[in-house]
Amino acid sequence: MARPWLDGGGPVLLAVGAQAGLVGGAWWQGAAPRALWWLQLALGSALAFALFAWDKARAVGGRRRVRAAALLALAWLGGAAGSLAAMVVFRHKLRSPAFRFGVPIALALQLALGFWLTR
């Protein structure tokens, strides 16, 4: 049974929704903005790592996969550290220039913004 929402961008939407809900809940409880930024990066990285692992498993199994644009979007939305770790651990998307250069640039920008917020 085909589930098109699960292929492509569906998992990214679910991940970003969960991430937004958790960060929003922390904000509602009165967390400081700098703590929210690091929480956002930690959750985004965990979700990105899991989604890369899932995509790799689907690639090995010859099944429909998550779109590359969706994986990149998740990396740029706060999951760059997890994306980069998953790329190395699973040896996934290493040949693609968009991932090889885009994810480290996203990570550098996210860390720079985080350190700027905590100065």
C-alpha positions as CSV (number, residue, x, y, z in Angstrom):
1,M,0.0,0.0,0.0
2,A,1.5,3.3,-1.1
3,R,1.7,6.1,1.4
4,P,3.0,9.1,-0.5
5,W,3.0,11.4,2.5
6,L,5.6,9.1,4.0
7,D,7.9,9.4,1.0
8,G,9.3,12.7,0.0
9,G,8.7,15.5,2.4
10,G,6.2,14.0,4.8
11,P,8.8,12.9,7.4
12,V,10.4,16.2,7.3
13,L,7.1,18.0,8.0
14,L,6.5,15.6,10.9
15,A,10.0,16.2,12.3
16,V,9.8,20.0,12.0
17,G,6.4,20.0,13.5
18,A,7.6,17.9,16.5
19,Q,10.6,20.1,16.8
20,A,8.5,23.3,16.7
21,G,6.2,21.9,19.3
22,L,8.9,21.0,21.8
23,V,10.7,24.4,21.3
24,G,7.4,26.2,21.5
25,G,6.6,24.4,24.7
26,A,10.0,25.4,26.2
27,W,9.4,29.0,25.2
28,W,5.9,28.9,26.8
29,Q,7.5,27.7,30.0
30,G,9.8,30.8,30.0
31,A,13.1,29.4,28.6
32,A,15.7,32.0,27.7
33,P,16.2,32.6,23.9
34,R,19.7,31.3,23.9
35,A,18.6,28.1,25.6
36,L,15.9,27.8,23.0
37,W,18.4,28.1,20.2
38,W,20.6,25.2,21.5
39,L,17.5,23.1,22.2
40,Q,16.4,23.8,18.6
41,L,19.8,22.6,17.3
42,A,19.9,19.5,19.5
43,L,16.4,18.4,18.5
44,G,16.9,19.3,14.8
45,S,20.1,17.3,14.8
46,A,18.6,14.3,16.4
47,L,15.7,14.3,13.9
48,A,18.0,14.8,11.0
49,F,20.2,12.0,12.0
50,A,17.2,9.7,12.3
51,L,15.8,10.7,9.0
52,F,19.2,10.2,7.2
53,A,19.4,6.7,8.8
54,W,15.8,6.0,7.6
55,D,16.6,7.2,4.1
56,K,19.8,5.1,3.9
57,A,17.9,2.0,5.0
58,R,15.3,2.7,2.3
59,A,18.0,3.3,-0.3
60,V,19.7,-0.1,0.5
61,G,16.3,-1.8,0.3
62,G,15.5,-0.3,-3.1
63,R,12.4,1.5,-1.8
64,R,11.1,5.1,-2.3
65,R,13.2,7.5,-0.5
66,V,13.1,10.9,1.1
67,R,13.7,13.7,-1.3
68,A,17.2,15.3,-1.2
69,A,15.6,18.7,-1.0
70,A,13.7,17.6,2.1
71,L,16.9,16.3,3.8
72,L,18.7,19.6,3.0
73,A,15.8,21.7,4.3
74,L,16.0,19.8,7.6
75,A,19.7,20.4,7.8
76,W,19.2,24.1,7.2
77,L,16.4,24.3,9.7
78,G,18.6,23.4,12.6
79,G,19.7,19.8,11.9
80,A,23.1,20.4,10.3
81,A,25.1,18.7,13.0
82,G,23.0,15.6,12.9
83,S,23.0,15.6,9.1
84,L,26.8,15.8,9.0
85,A,27.2,13.1,11.6
86,A,24.8,10.8,9.7
87,M,26.5,11.5,6.4
88,V,29.8,10.3,7.9
89,V,28.4,7.4,10.0
90,F,26.2,6.0,7.2
91,R,28.3,7.1,4.3
92,H,25.2,8.6,2.8
93,K,25.0,11.6,0.4
94,L,28.8,12.2,0.5
95,R,29.2,12.5,-3.2
96,S,26.5,15.1,-3.7
97,P,28.0,18.6,-3.8
98,A,24.8,20.1,-2.4
99,F,25.3,18.0,0.7
100,R,29.1,17.9,0.8
101,F,29.3,21.7,0.9
102,G,25.8,22.8,1.9
103,V,25.6,20.9,5.2
104,P,29.0,22.1,6.6
105,I,28.1,25.7,5.6
106,A,24.7,25.3,7.4
107,L,26.5,24.0,10.5
108,A,29.0,26.8,10.6
109,L,26.2,29.4,10.3
110,Q,24.1,27.7,13.0
111,L,27.0,27.5,15.4
112,A,28.0,31.1,14.7
113,L,24.5,32.3,15.4
114,G,24.4,30.2,18.6
115,F,27.7,31.7,19.8
116,W,26.5,35.2,18.9
117,L,23.3,34.7,20.9
118,T,25.2,33.5,24.0
119,R,27.9,36.3,24.0
